[in-house]
């Protein structure tokens, strides 16, 4: 899916869907463009909306549609064509009964591919991607309910005169639908070109961020390490390497990178280095060290739900339950009062703080 985002084509994905649909048409009695129409008009917008609601992604739906629609449609089209290709071959070469046995694994495979598509396009957590794909059948149900009126409208739209004027007046709008995908690909190409320069650590760092957002951690680690090799004082790369190492449980590596960040700039990334070190000390049950780090961090950034939650964990580990409760309550309140665009990042810590409050009573 990452390669599709970097080098894929919406036109190629659409042709692939139509070719596979043509092979299925004689068995299922559909026109060759019906699956593409359902994906483009119902399934992809519905999945995009569900992903944004479940992951609490910031910004307006209109901006997200313009930015992510073409990317998600390209990934979805390629996933649908790949999943249905065995079904298309069976429709031409085998008896109709075989299709009944193939249908379930085919659409299970499509759901798995869509899980990776949603996770890659939006950078969501695994459970959020699973939830979005699991609920995406709702948009297909809407397509079934509206298919009758839609077929009637399509009969008028198919008029050559209507198509001519639609293209004349709306050509730019249709081109803009692919603008988000083209922007992603152009940016990635420029970074790849810049990364050829053995002295450009910033390009390596930016590529690392792209792969980290897509949860391709092996590639992200390589890019961040390249940035550090070019410039040992690339504080941002050390910070991200430390975060990934902590998330993967490689605590010695995380401590080494975090110590370099602390030595280079204690206030790096609005003092988030103190929060990351505090979280790491909690992981190894060094609660007093964690408390000291997190107390300094919370004093500097008193409205960060993640820092407040970790501070509560450190205090709870020291059996200072009343103070821990206060931190958890502040974490919940900080999420509640955060700007809407920030809630994508803060909601998780509010939920964890609420569970902690229920646990300590």
C-alpha angles and dihedrals in degrees: 000000000000090000090050090054091049100041108007128116127219089212092053092047091050092050091048091053092048093048093051090043090053089056091051096043098085092053100042097032096235132134115253093247097050098091092048090049092050092048094046100042103033118008102046097043089046093049091046091052093046092049092052093047095046095043092038092229114189129240132047123308090237093058091045091049092053092046103040108022097086092043093051093042091052092050091044094049092051091046092050093047093047094047095046097043094090088049090052092050091049091049090059101037109027139052119277091249090068090065091064091059094044098047097077098049091041094057093039087056090048090053090051091051090048089053089059092042093054093044092049099044097044102023091231126164118264096255091049091052090048091051093049093049093044091055096041090093086079090073090050090052088053089052090054093051094048098038095097096056090039093056089051091053091046089058089063095040090056090068109117090225092054092047091051094053092041090055092044096052103027103036093106092050091054091048090051090058088072094044095095093055093045091050091052092048095046091049091049091049092051091050091048090051092048091047089064086073104090091211099052106096093162092065090052090049093050091049088050090055091052092053092043091054089051089049092242092139099170092058092041092053091051092052093047090048089051089053091051092047090054094045119013088195092061091125095180092057092049089050094052092045088053092050093050092046091051092049090050093049096248092133098167090055090045092052092050093053094042091050090055090051091049091049092049100042126354090192094052115147092003091310093302088139087075090054092049092049090048091052090049092052089051089054090058092040095246090141099166092053089046092050092053093050094045094045089058091046095049090049089056096039109024096169102055108113093201094054092044091050093051090046088054090051092052092050091046089052088055089051092245091137099167093053090044090053090052091053093048091050090050090051091054092047093047090056092047092054097039119114113266094249089057097052091082086070101032103045094079093058092048090054092049091048091052091052089050091051090053090049099051094040 
